[in-house]
Amino acid sequence: MSSRPVLPVLLLTSLLCGPLIPSGQASAGAVFRLAAVTGKTTAGGGTSVTPASAATTAPKLPVSPDPVDAPDFLVGLIAARSDDYATAARAFSSALTRNPHDPEIARQAFTQSALAGDPNAVALAHESVKHPGGRTVLTAFVIGNDAALHGRWEEAASAYRVMPNDALTRILAPLLQAWCLAGEHKGTDAVRLLTEPAVSASPAMPFYLVHAGLIASLSGDTVLAGRLYDDAWHQMPGRDLLLTRARGNWLWQSGRQTEARDLMRQMTSSDTALSIAAPELQAALTTPPVTSAVQGLAHAYLLVAFLMHQQAQHAPEGEGAQQINVASAMMLRMALTLDPQMAISRLMLAEIEQDLGHKDVAATVLSGISPADPLIRVARYRRALLDDALGNTAAARKTLEALAHDEPGQVLPSRALGTLLFEQKDWPGAITAFSHAIEAARAAHTLEWTLLFERAAAWERTGDWAKAEADLQEARKMVPDEPLLLNFLGYGWIQRGMHEKDAITLLERALSLDPDDGAIRDSLGWALIRTGNLKKGSELLEQAAEQTPLDPEVNYHLGVAYWDLGRKSEAIDQWNVALGLKPEPDDLIRLRKALAFAEASPKAGTIPLDDTPATPGK
């Protein structure tokens, strides 16, 4: 992924124009700072371009002429600020019936309907363009897409041509115009548009070549299609699912089935999520991924959505990334308007909606994927993770168990099942699932240390430290300087009174590698207390408590240090604080024992300690 060019930040502002951003609303300056000056290299390795239409003042929501007399407007405004597009669309549309000549309400009714994927957006787009300033990129998309769906290709091309010239349209326009030409059966002109010198310098050129190849294939020019796919393949080292499917189908139709299968095998073996769908994607090699110009348009929107989503992942966390993702979701809804069965768009849109906090919307999006689609297993996996996030753990478990059973050689379903069972405190079940995942990973030579770490945590919870230690030691051979591993292993030894000198060495090394980690500081401080270095140990524990004041275990440790230092009232206070922090059962037992001992033996010099399990993840 990172080897692909990361194209410009295509801002929500480019879609909606300055006054139409519906929510949140960092200032435009804050948003536009996400885009680098033309030619600067982004974190992803490509170029970043500031849209020509970038505003310099903060976008504002419209103000109703008389808000008190327009309750629907206010409902829409509140819903828009909460990203509840469907409610906002209904409210603004209702407000528009009472204020049909208000241009701002007309624009909001249209915008929110488009964001919600409402079919009324087409009529509202035509209404919006009647008002001054009502013609935007988004109206062009909606009107153009509707024309394309009805086979009115010249009208679609005209609608797309009136878009303003900015970063968004400079990337998307050649694709939209080319597919309109393909819809008119002018394949030669379409290919020429995507390969002419005027676009050859674009960082999107590898993607243009893929679409040119798809158009050539639809036009029956398989020789040209093969050449274009080869050119794209050499220019796109990061690979792409659409290119892989298109080139694989071309190889298959050319009688080179073995090469086609090897090509798809390379794709699915290098992408963990796609590996779940490997059998179905192999079977789909016999079918071209795009069979109509309308589907080609949908893939053009998908491409831009993907590039925007990639940019959001490199943007600083907060409203900037959120606005880019909202814009990406809009592009995906444009794709789904054209091709409602497009699984890859639904998968990406569900991921974005979940990231935006719209889990119910994400579930609805996933439910639209056909059971016959090659990516249905990926969709089922994503739905299982979503069900778990929604609290539907029984449904999530059932789906993951079925996926793991159907594809025992796949790592991802078994690993996800292990994680779910671990969270449910079903340690034996988690061990079984993680073991299946480890076995599959060993067979595929893809075993990661984190998978061994996860099983070690489950072994530790069952009380089988020997097996936990074995997994940790194997993982340590892979990443000898991983702080998490050093911490878990060192803390486990200290808790059991084993290898104390080596444990302190490991914990000191872990802290030197990650000096800001409060859990590691707590572990080292506890190790020093356990081995008699009260002064240094208590200092570290106090620092750890400042970093993680809500951690019951850290507060327990600090209380023990205070008691052993003779600061008994402070120790009791620390343990009482820990009791109010919802400690885990093992921490709760230790705290109650400590408080009972303090009450029974107030003059005792030290607190008796039992060897107790380490905390996984410490």
Secondary structure, DSSP 4 states (H G I P E B T S, - for coil): -TTS-------HHHHH-GGG--S----HHHHHTTSPPTTEE-TTSSEE---TT--SS-------SSGGG-HHHHHHHHHHHTT-HHHHHHHHHHHHHH-TT-HHHHHHHHHHHHHHT-TTHHHHHHHHTTSTT---HHHHHHHHHHHHHTT-HHHHHHHHHTS--SHHHHHHHHHHHHHHHHHTT-HHHHHHHHHSHHHHTSTTHHHHHHHHHHHHHHTT-HHHHHHHHHHHHHH-TT--HHHHHHHHHHHHHTT-HHHHHHHHHHHHHH-HHHHTTHHHHHHGGGS-S--SHHHHHHHHHHHHHHHHHHHHHHSPTTHHHHHHHHHHHHHHHHHHHH-TT-HHHHHHHHHHHHHTT-HHHHHHHHHTS-TTSTTHHHHHHHHHHHHHHHT-HHHHHHHHHHHHHH-TT-HHHHHHHHHHHHHTT-HHHHHHHHHHHHHHHHHHT---HHHHHHHHHHHHHHT-HHHHHHHHHHHHHH-TT-HHHHHHHHHHHHHTT-SHHHHHHHHHHHHHH-TT-HHHHHHHHHHHHHTT-HHHHHHHHHHHHHH-TT-HHHHHHHHHHHHHTT-HHHHHHHHHHHHTT---HHHHHHHHHHHHHHHH-TT-SS------PPPTT-
